[in-house]
């Protein structure tokens, strides 16, 4: 986990929002570089699943031209 995330603390307003709404948006908690390994893994899994779905006839094409 990035050092910036380890030093991050929610304030009372944020905690209250999460308790009341069930979600909290935190901008810029992770950098693009932090997220790239996750994006790569999800993309590889999605590509594999699409190829399997095309092979089984569940999809007509893989949609590989679309980015994550």
HTML snippet that shows the backbone in 3Dmol.js (N, CA, C, O; Angstrom):
<script src="https://3Dmol.org/build/3Dmol-min.js"></script>
<div id="view" style="width:600px;height:400px;position:relative"></div>
<script>
const pdb = `
ATOM      1  N   UNK A   1       0.856  -1.180   0.000  1.00  0.00           N
ATOM      2  CA  UNK A   1       0.000   0.000   0.000  1.00  0.00           C
ATOM      3  C   UNK A   1       0.895   1.234   0.000  1.00  0.00           C
ATOM      4  O   UNK A   1       1.901   1.267   0.709  1.00  0.00           O
ATOM      5  N   UNK A   2       0.543   2.243  -0.784  1.00  0.00           N
ATOM      6  CA  UNK A   2       1.374   3.451  -0.841  1.00  0.00           C
ATOM      7  C   UNK A   2       1.434   4.165   0.511  1.00  0.00           C
ATOM      8  O   UNK A   2       0.492   4.123   1.302  1.00  0.00           O
ATOM      9  N   UNK A   3       2.555   4.809   0.746  1.00  0.00           N
ATOM     10  CA  UNK A   3       2.735   5.528   2.009  1.00  0.00           C
ATOM     11  C   UNK A   3       1.655   6.574   2.211  1.00  0.00           C
ATOM     12  O   UNK A   3       1.215   6.800   3.338  1.00  0.00           O
ATOM     13  N   UNK A   4       1.216   7.227   1.118  1.00  0.00           N
ATOM     14  CA  UNK A   4       0.177   8.252   1.249  1.00  0.00           C
ATOM     15  C   UNK A   4      -1.111   7.660   1.788  1.00  0.00           C
ATOM     16  O   UNK A   4      -1.808   8.316   2.561  1.00  0.00           O
ATOM     17  N   UNK A   5      -1.445   6.443   1.403  1.00  0.00           N
ATOM     18  CA  UNK A   5      -2.667   5.796   1.889  1.00  0.00           C
ATOM     19  C   UNK A   5      -2.527   5.389   3.346  1.00  0.00           C
ATOM     20  O   UNK A   5      -3.493   5.438   4.108  1.00  0.00           O
ATOM     21  N   UNK A   6      -1.327   4.987   3.729  1.00  0.00           N
ATOM     22  CA  UNK A   6      -1.113   4.578   5.121  1.00  0.00           C
ATOM     23  C   UNK A   6      -1.232   5.758   6.081  1.00  0.00           C
ATOM     24  O   UNK A   6      -1.582   5.571   7.246  1.00  0.00           O
ATOM     25  N   UNK A   7      -0.951   6.953   5.615  1.00  0.00           N
ATOM     26  CA  UNK A   7      -1.012   8.141   6.454  1.00  0.00           C
ATOM     27  C   UNK A   7      -2.374   8.804   6.413  1.00  0.00           C
ATOM     28  O   UNK A   7      -2.600   9.787   7.119  1.00  0.00           O
ATOM     29  N   UNK A   8      -3.273   8.297   5.614  1.00  0.00           N
ATOM     30  CA  UNK A   8      -4.575   8.911   5.420  1.00  0.00           C
ATOM     31  C   UNK A   8      -5.501   8.587   6.586  1.00  0.00           C
ATOM     32  O   UNK A   8      -5.553   7.444   7.042  1.00  0.00           O
ATOM     33  N   UNK A   9      -6.228   9.583   7.067  1.00  0.00           N
ATOM     34  CA  UNK A   9      -7.219   9.396   8.127  1.00  0.00           C
ATOM     35  C   UNK A   9      -8.516  10.095   7.727  1.00  0.00           C
ATOM     36  O   UNK A   9      -8.491  11.190   7.165  1.00  0.00           O
ATOM     37  N   UNK A  10      -9.635   9.463   8.015  1.00  0.00           N
ATOM     38  CA  UNK A  10     -10.933  10.073   7.753  1.00  0.00           C
ATOM     39  C   UNK A  10     -11.271  11.049   8.866  1.00  0.00           C
ATOM     40  O   UNK A  10     -10.981  10.803  10.037  1.00  0.00           O
ATOM     41  N   UNK A  11     -11.894  12.169   8.483  1.00  0.00           N
ATOM     42  CA  UNK A  11     -12.352  13.100   9.507  1.00  0.00           C
ATOM     43  C   UNK A  11     -13.796  12.733   9.899  1.00  0.00           C
ATOM     44  O   UNK A  11     -14.406  11.853   9.291  1.00  0.00           O
ATOM     45  N   UNK A  12     -14.318  13.400  10.890  1.00  0.00           N
ATOM     46  CA  UNK A  12     -15.661  13.073  11.407  1.00  0.00           C
ATOM     47  C   UNK A  12     -16.746  13.241  10.339  1.00  0.00           C
ATOM     48  O   UNK A  12     -17.684  12.447  10.278  1.00  0.00           O
ATOM     49  N   UNK A  13     -16.620  14.264   9.506  1.00  0.00           N
ATOM     50  CA  UNK A  13     -17.592  14.494   8.436  1.00  0.00           C
ATOM     51  C   UNK A  13     -17.595  13.330   7.460  1.00  0.00           C
ATOM     52  O   UNK A  13     -18.658  12.870   7.040  1.00  0.00           O
ATOM     53  N   UNK A  14     -16.418  12.853   7.099  1.00  0.00           N
ATOM     54  CA  UNK A  14     -16.321  11.733   6.173  1.00  0.00           C
ATOM     55  C   UNK A  14     -16.892  10.448   6.783  1.00  0.00           C
ATOM     56  O   UNK A  14     -17.585   9.688   6.108  1.00  0.00           O
ATOM     57  N   UNK A  15     -16.601  10.222   8.028  1.00  0.00           N
ATOM     58  CA  UNK A  15     -17.129   9.035   8.713  1.00  0.00           C
ATOM     59  C   UNK A  15     -18.649   9.097   8.786  1.00  0.00           C
ATOM     60  O   UNK A  15     -19.330   8.100   8.546  1.00  0.00           O
ATOM     61  N   UNK A  16     -19.168  10.255   9.112  1.00  0.00           N
ATOM     62  CA  UNK A  16     -20.619  10.430   9.189  1.00  0.00           C
ATOM     63  C   UNK A  16     -21.265  10.196   7.812  1.00  0.00           C
ATOM     64  O   UNK A  16     -22.293   9.528   7.711  1.00  0.00           O
ATOM     65  N   UNK A  17     -20.659  10.746   6.764  1.00  0.00           N
ATOM     66  CA  UNK A  17     -21.172  10.544   5.412  1.00  0.00           C
ATOM     67  C   UNK A  17     -21.195   9.058   5.073  1.00  0.00           C
ATOM     68  O   UNK A  17     -22.180   8.557   4.532  1.00  0.00           O
ATOM     69  N   UNK A  18     -20.112   8.355   5.390  1.00  0.00           N
ATOM     70  CA  UNK A  18     -20.062   6.922   5.108  1.00  0.00           C
ATOM     71  C   UNK A  18     -21.138   6.180   5.895  1.00  0.00           C
ATOM     72  O   UNK A  18     -21.826   5.318   5.346  1.00  0.00           O
ATOM     73  N   UNK A  19     -21.284   6.503   7.155  1.00  0.00           N
ATOM     74  CA  UNK A  19     -22.310   5.847   7.985  1.00  0.00           C
ATOM     75  C   UNK A  19     -23.713   6.096   7.449  1.00  0.00           C
ATOM     76  O   UNK A  19     -24.550   5.193   7.460  1.00  0.00           O
ATOM     77  N   UNK A  20     -23.977   7.310   6.983  1.00  0.00           N
ATOM     78  CA  UNK A  20     -25.322   7.667   6.519  1.00  0.00           C
ATOM     79  C   UNK A  20     -25.601   7.209   5.089  1.00  0.00           C
ATOM     80  O   UNK A  20     -26.713   6.777   4.784  1.00  0.00           O
ATOM     81  N   UNK A  21     -24.600   7.300   4.210  1.00  0.00           N
ATOM     82  CA  UNK A  21     -24.817   7.024   2.791  1.00  0.00           C
ATOM     83  C   UNK A  21     -24.297   5.657   2.345  1.00  0.00           C
ATOM     84  O   UNK A  21     -24.723   5.134   1.314  1.00  0.00           O
ATOM     85  N   UNK A  22     -23.382   5.084   3.117  1.00  0.00           N
ATOM     86  CA  UNK A  22     -22.849   3.772   2.769  1.00  0.00           C
ATOM     87  C   UNK A  22     -21.686   3.799   1.798  1.00  0.00           C
ATOM     88  O   UNK A  22     -21.220   2.742   1.375  1.00  0.00           O
ATOM     89  N   UNK A  23     -21.208   4.968   1.436  1.00  0.00           N
ATOM     90  CA  UNK A  23     -20.048   5.083   0.546  1.00  0.00           C
ATOM     91  C   UNK A  23     -19.328   6.393   0.842  1.00  0.00           C
ATOM     92  O   UNK A  23     -19.871   7.291   1.486  1.00  0.00           O
ATOM     93  N   UNK A  24     -18.109   6.477   0.363  1.00  0.00           N
ATOM     94  CA  UNK A  24     -17.321   7.693   0.513  1.00  0.00           C
ATOM     95  C   UNK A  24     -16.385   7.788  -0.677  1.00  0.00           C
ATOM     96  O   UNK A  24     -15.664   6.836  -0.979  1.00  0.00           O
ATOM     97  N   UNK A  25     -16.388   8.915  -1.349  1.00  0.00           N
ATOM     98  CA  UNK A  25     -15.485   9.145  -2.467  1.00  0.00           C
ATOM     99  C   UNK A  25     -14.265   9.889  -1.932  1.00  0.00           C
ATOM    100  O   UNK A  25     -14.389  10.945  -1.313  1.00  0.00           O
ATOM    101  N   UNK A  26     -13.093   9.327  -2.178  1.00  0.00           N
ATOM    102  CA  UNK A  26     -11.852   9.967  -1.764  1.00  0.00           C
ATOM    103  C   UNK A  26     -11.019  10.178  -3.018  1.00  0.00           C
ATOM    104  O   UNK A  26     -10.502   9.224  -3.600  1.00  0.00           O
ATOM    105  N   UNK A  27     -10.895  11.410  -3.423  1.00  0.00           N
ATOM    106  CA  UNK A  27     -10.155  11.748  -4.639  1.00  0.00           C
ATOM    107  C   UNK A  27      -8.657  11.620  -4.406  1.00  0.00           C
ATOM    108  O   UNK A  27      -8.145  11.970  -3.343  1.00  0.00           O
ATOM    109  N   UNK A  28      -7.969  11.114  -5.414  1.00  0.00           N
ATOM    110  CA  UNK A  28      -6.501  11.060  -5.450  1.00  0.00           C
ATOM    111  C   UNK A  28      -5.869  10.305  -4.286  1.00  0.00           C
ATOM    112  O   UNK A  28      -4.772  10.656  -3.851  1.00  0.00           O
ATOM    113  N   UNK A  29      -6.534   9.281  -3.778  1.00  0.00           N
ATOM    114  CA  UNK A  29      -5.935   8.474  -2.716  1.00  0.00           C
ATOM    115  C   UNK A  29      -4.802   7.618  -3.274  1.00  0.00           C
ATOM    116  O   UNK A  29      -3.775   7.431  -2.622  1.00  0.00           O
ATOM    117  N   UNK A  30      -5.000   7.093  -4.505  1.00  0.00           N
ATOM    118  CA  UNK A  30      -3.982   6.285  -5.166  1.00  0.00           C
ATOM    119  C   UNK A  30      -3.558   6.964  -6.456  1.00  0.00           C
ATOM    120  O   UNK A  30      -4.363   7.623  -7.114  1.00  0.00           O
ATOM    121  N   UNK A  31      -2.298   6.804  -6.813  1.00  0.00           N
ATOM    122  CA  UNK A  31      -1.806   7.341  -8.075  1.00  0.00           C
ATOM    123  C   UNK A  31      -2.130   6.354  -9.203  1.00  0.00           C
ATOM    124  O   UNK A  31      -2.487   5.203  -8.951  1.00  0.00           O
ATOM    125  N   UNK A  32      -2.001   6.818 -10.432  1.00  0.00           N
ATOM    126  CA  UNK A  32      -2.177   5.930 -11.580  1.00  0.00           C
ATOM    127  C   UNK A  32      -1.198   4.763 -11.500  1.00  0.00           C
ATOM    128  O   UNK A  32      -1.545   3.630 -11.833  1.00  0.00           O
ATOM    129  N   UNK A  33       0.012   5.043 -11.061  1.00  0.00           N
ATOM    130  CA  UNK A  33       1.024   3.991 -10.947  1.00  0.00           C
ATOM    131  C   UNK A  33       0.630   2.955  -9.891  1.00  0.00           C
ATOM    132  O   UNK A  33       0.896   1.765 -10.060  1.00  0.00           O
ATOM    133  N   UNK A  34       0.003   3.401  -8.814  1.00  0.00           N
ATOM    134  CA  UNK A  34      -0.461   2.471  -7.778  1.00  0.00           C
ATOM    135  C   UNK A  34      -1.527   1.525  -8.331  1.00  0.00           C
ATOM    136  O   UNK A  34      -1.553   0.344  -7.988  1.00  0.00           O
ATOM    137  N   UNK A  35      -2.394   2.045  -9.179  1.00  0.00           N
ATOM    138  CA  UNK A  35      -3.533   1.275  -9.683  1.00  0.00           C
ATOM    139  C   UNK A  35      -3.214   0.426 -10.910  1.00  0.00           C
ATOM    140  O   UNK A  35      -3.969  -0.494 -11.225  1.00  0.00           O
ATOM    141  N   UNK A  36      -2.118   0.710 -11.608  1.00  0.00           N
ATOM    142  CA  UNK A  36      -1.841   0.015 -12.863  1.00  0.00           C
ATOM    143  C   UNK A  36      -1.759  -1.507 -12.722  1.00  0.00           C
ATOM    144  O   UNK A  36      -2.293  -2.205 -13.583  1.00  0.00           O
ATOM    145  N   UNK A  37      -1.122  -2.059 -11.686  1.00  0.00           N
ATOM    146  CA  UNK A  37      -1.107  -3.524 -11.562  1.00  0.00           C
ATOM    147  C   UNK A  37      -2.515  -4.121 -11.417  1.00  0.00           C
ATOM    148  O   UNK A  37      -2.777  -5.209 -11.929  1.00  0.00           O
ATOM    149  N   UNK A  38      -3.395  -3.437 -10.744  1.00  0.00           N
ATOM    150  CA  UNK A  38      -4.776  -3.910 -10.595  1.00  0.00           C
ATOM    151  C   UNK A  38      -5.492  -3.854 -11.943  1.00  0.00           C
ATOM    152  O   UNK A  38      -6.184  -4.800 -12.321  1.00  0.00           O
ATOM    153  N   UNK A  39      -5.327  -2.760 -12.657  1.00  0.00           N
ATOM    154  CA  UNK A  39      -5.938  -2.613 -13.978  1.00  0.00           C
ATOM    155  C   UNK A  39      -5.428  -3.698 -14.921  1.00  0.00           C
ATOM    156  O   UNK A  39      -6.207  -4.293 -15.665  1.00  0.00           O
ATOM    157  N   UNK A  40      -4.115  -3.957 -14.891  1.00  0.00           N
ATOM    158  CA  UNK A  40      -3.532  -4.991 -15.752  1.00  0.00           C
ATOM    159  C   UNK A  40      -4.120  -6.362 -15.443  1.00  0.00           C
ATOM    160  O   UNK A  40      -4.442  -7.117 -16.361  1.00  0.00           O
ATOM    161  N   UNK A  41      -4.263  -6.689 -14.169  1.00  0.00           N
ATOM    162  CA  UNK A  41      -4.798  -7.997 -13.781  1.00  0.00           C
ATOM    163  C   UNK A  41      -6.267  -8.142 -14.190  1.00  0.00           C
ATOM    164  O   UNK A  41      -6.666  -9.178 -14.722  1.00  0.00           O
ATOM    165  N   UNK A  42      -7.057  -7.119 -13.945  1.00  0.00           N
ATOM    166  CA  UNK A  42      -8.477  -7.172 -14.319  1.00  0.00           C
ATOM    167  C   UNK A  42      -8.611  -7.262 -15.836  1.00  0.00           C
ATOM    168  O   UNK A  42      -9.434  -8.026 -16.341  1.00  0.00           O
ATOM    169  N   UNK A  43      -7.811  -6.493 -16.563  1.00  0.00           N
ATOM    170  CA  UNK A  43      -7.862  -6.524 -18.030  1.00  0.00           C
ATOM    171  C   UNK A  43      -7.512  -7.905 -18.567  1.00  0.00           C
ATOM    172  O   UNK A  43      -8.180  -8.406 -19.472  1.00  0.00           O
ATOM    173  N   UNK A  44      -6.471  -8.523 -18.019  1.00  0.00           N
ATOM    174  CA  UNK A  44      -6.078  -9.853 -18.470  1.00  0.00           C
ATOM    175  C   UNK A  44      -7.188 -10.866 -18.194  1.00  0.00           C
ATOM    176  O   UNK A  44      -7.483 -11.707 -19.044  1.00  0.00           O
ATOM    177  N   UNK A  45      -7.797 -10.795 -17.029  1.00  0.00           N
ATOM    178  CA  UNK A  45      -8.889 -11.715 -16.689  1.00  0.00           C
ATOM    179  C   UNK A  45     -10.097 -11.485 -17.593  1.00  0.00           C
ATOM    180  O   UNK A  45     -10.716 -12.441 -18.061  1.00  0.00           O
ATOM    181  N   UNK A  46     -10.428 -10.231 -17.837  1.00  0.00           N
ATOM    182  CA  UNK A  46     -11.557  -9.913 -18.709  1.00  0.00           C
ATOM    183  C   UNK A  46     -11.298 -10.388 -20.143  1.00  0.00           C
ATOM    184  O   UNK A  46     -12.192 -10.934 -20.789  1.00  0.00           O
ATOM    185  N   UNK A  47     -10.082 -10.179 -20.634  1.00  0.00           N
ATOM    186  CA  UNK A  47      -9.736 -10.660 -21.975  1.00  0.00           C
ATOM    187  C   UNK A  47      -9.901 -12.179 -22.066  1.00  0.00           C
ATOM    188  O   UNK A  47     -10.460 -12.691 -23.036  1.00  0.00           O
ATOM    189  N   UNK A  48      -9.416 -12.888 -21.061  1.00  0.00           N
ATOM    190  CA  UNK A  48      -9.533 -14.351 -21.045  1.00  0.00           C
ATOM    191  C   UNK A  48     -10.995 -14.775 -21.050  1.00  0.00           C
ATOM    192  O   UNK A  48     -11.389 -15.660 -21.810  1.00  0.00           O
ATOM    193  N   UNK A  49     -11.795 -14.144 -20.204  1.00  0.00           N
ATOM    194  CA  UNK A  49     -13.220 -14.493 -20.125  1.00  0.00           C
ATOM    195  C   UNK A  49     -13.954 -14.188 -21.434  1.00  0.00           C
ATOM    196  O   UNK A  49     -14.831 -14.946 -21.849  1.00  0.00           O
ATOM    197  N   UNK A  50     -13.596 -13.087 -22.074  1.00  0.00           N
ATOM    198  CA  UNK A  50     -14.231 -12.750 -23.354  1.00  0.00           C
ATOM    199  C   UNK A  50     -13.878 -13.780 -24.414  1.00  0.00           C
ATOM    200  O   UNK A  50     -14.748 -14.207 -25.173  1.00  0.00           O
ATOM    201  N   UNK A  51     -12.606 -14.188 -24.477  1.00  0.00           N
ATOM    202  CA  UNK A  51     -12.209 -15.208 -25.452  1.00  0.00           C
ATOM    203  C   UNK A  51     -12.962 -16.513 -25.197  1.00  0.00           C
ATOM    204  O   UNK A  51     -13.390 -17.176 -26.142  1.00  0.00           O
ATOM    205  N   UNK A  52     -13.124 -16.881 -23.935  1.00  0.00           N
ATOM    206  CA  UNK A  52     -13.872 -18.100 -23.599  1.00  0.00           C
ATOM    207  C   UNK A  52     -15.344 -17.958 -24.006  1.00  0.00           C
ATOM    208  O   UNK A  52     -15.947 -18.902 -24.515  1.00  0.00           O
ATOM    209  N   UNK A  53     -15.908 -16.778 -23.777  1.00  0.00           N
ATOM    210  CA  UNK A  53     -17.314 -16.556 -24.124  1.00  0.00           C
ATOM    211  C   UNK A  53     -17.522 -16.593 -25.637  1.00  0.00           C
ATOM    212  O   UNK A  53     -18.547 -17.085 -26.107  1.00  0.00           O
ATOM    213  N   UNK A  54     -16.563 -16.081 -26.399  1.00  0.00           N
ATOM    214  CA  UNK A  54     -16.661 -16.156 -27.859  1.00  0.00           C
ATOM    215  C   UNK A  54     -16.558 -17.614 -28.302  1.00  0.00           C
ATOM    216  O   UNK A  54     -17.306 -18.062 -29.171  1.00  0.00           O
ATOM    217  N   UNK A  55     -15.630 -18.344 -27.700  1.00  0.00           N
ATOM    218  CA  UNK A  55     -15.448 -19.759 -28.067  1.00  0.00           C
ATOM    219  C   UNK A  55     -16.704 -20.580 -27.775  1.00  0.00           C
ATOM    220  O   UNK A  55     -17.024 -21.514 -28.510  1.00  0.00           O
ATOM    221  N   UNK A  56     -17.410 -20.230 -26.705  1.00  0.00           N
ATOM    222  CA  UNK A  56     -18.619 -20.985 -26.345  1.00  0.00           C
ATOM    223  C   UNK A  56     -19.872 -20.470 -27.057  1.00  0.00           C
ATOM    224  O   UNK A  56     -20.936 -21.083 -26.967  1.00  0.00           O
ATOM    225  N   UNK A  57     -19.745 -19.359 -27.756  1.00  0.00           N
ATOM    226  CA  UNK A  57     -20.883 -18.792 -28.465  1.00  0.00           C
ATOM    227  C   UNK A  57     -21.711 -17.808 -27.652  1.00  0.00           C
ATOM    228  O   UNK A  57     -22.727 -17.311 -28.137  1.00  0.00           O
ATOM    229  N   UNK A  58     -21.297 -17.520 -26.429  1.00  0.00           N
ATOM    230  CA  UNK A  58     -22.039 -16.583 -25.580  1.00  0.00           C
ATOM    231  C   UNK A  58     -21.841 -15.129 -26.020  1.00  0.00           C
ATOM    232  O   UNK A  58     -22.705 -14.284 -25.788  1.00  0.00           O
ATOM    233  N   UNK A  59     -20.705 -14.844 -26.654  1.00  0.00           N
ATOM    234  CA  UNK A  59     -20.435 -13.516 -27.222  1.00  0.00           C
ATOM    235  C   UNK A  59     -20.086 -13.685 -28.686  1.00  0.00           C
ATOM    236  O   UNK A  59     -19.549 -14.715 -29.092  1.00  0.00           O
ATOM    237  N   UNK A  60     -20.397 -12.660 -29.487  1.00  0.00           N
ATOM    238  CA  UNK A  60     -20.072 -12.722 -30.908  1.00  0.00           C
ATOM    239  C   UNK A  60     -18.664 -12.219 -31.194  1.00  0.00           C
ATOM    240  O   UNK A  60     -18.094 -12.545 -32.236  1.00  0.00           O
ATOM    241  N   UNK A  61     -18.093 -11.428 -30.287  1.00  0.00           N
ATOM    242  CA  UNK A  61     -16.735 -10.911 -30.462  1.00  0.00           C
ATOM    243  C   UNK A  61     -16.158 -10.550 -29.098  1.00  0.00           C
ATOM    244  O   UNK A  61     -16.888 -10.527 -28.107  1.00  0.00           O
ATOM    245  N   UNK A  62     -14.850 -10.267 -29.034  1.00  0.00           N
ATOM    246  CA  UNK A  62     -14.169 -10.032 -27.755  1.00  0.00           C
ATOM    247  C   UNK A  62     -14.178  -8.582 -27.300  1.00  0.00           C
ATOM    248  O   UNK A  62     -13.943  -8.314 -26.121  1.00  0.00           O
ATOM    249  N   UNK A  63     -14.440  -7.651 -28.186  1.00  0.00           N
ATOM    250  CA  UNK A  63     -14.419  -6.214 -27.860  1.00  0.00           C
ATOM    251  C   UNK A  63     -13.031  -5.744 -27.429  1.00  0.00           C
ATOM    252  O   UNK A  63     -12.904  -4.826 -26.618  1.00  0.00           O
ATOM    253  N   UNK A  64     -12.002  -6.373 -27.970  1.00  0.00           N
ATOM    254  CA  UNK A  64     -10.621  -6.044 -27.598  1.00  0.00           C
ATOM    255  C   UNK A  64     -10.233  -4.601 -27.935  1.00  0.00           C
ATOM    256  O   UNK A  64      -9.272  -4.071 -27.378  1.00  0.00           O
ATOM    257  N   UNK A  65     -10.975  -3.972 -28.840  1.00  0.00           N
ATOM    258  CA  UNK A  65     -10.638  -2.602 -29.239  1.00  0.00           C
ATOM    259  C   UNK A  65     -10.942  -1.578 -28.141  1.00  0.00           C
ATOM    260  O   UNK A  65     -10.537  -0.420 -28.242  1.00  0.00           O
ATOM    261  N   UNK A  66     -11.644  -1.998 -27.110  1.00  0.00           N
ATOM    262  CA  UNK A  66     -11.989  -1.094 -26.010  1.00  0.00           C
ATOM    263  C   UNK A  66     -10.999  -1.246 -24.861  1.00  0.00           C
ATOM    264  O   UNK A  66     -10.648  -2.357 -24.465  1.00  0.00           O
ATOM    265  N   UNK A  67     -10.565  -0.127 -24.343  1.00  0.00           N
ATOM    266  CA  UNK A  67      -9.651  -0.135 -23.194  1.00  0.00           C
ATOM    267  C   UNK A  67     -10.406  -0.425 -21.912  1.00  0.00           C
ATOM    268  O   UNK A  67     -11.637  -0.436 -21.879  1.00  0.00           O
ATOM    269  N   UNK A  68      -9.648  -0.658 -20.871  1.00  0.00           N
ATOM    270  CA  UNK A  68     -10.188  -0.874 -19.541  1.00  0.00           C
ATOM    271  C   UNK A  68     -11.118   0.259 -19.188  1.00  0.00           C
ATOM    272  O   UNK A  68     -11.687   0.274 -18.097  1.00  0.00           O
TER     273      UNK A  68
END
`;
const viewer = $3Dmol.createViewer("view");
viewer.addModel(pdb, "pdb");
viewer.setStyle({}, {cartoon: {color: "spectrum"}});
viewer.zoomTo();
viewer.render();
</script>
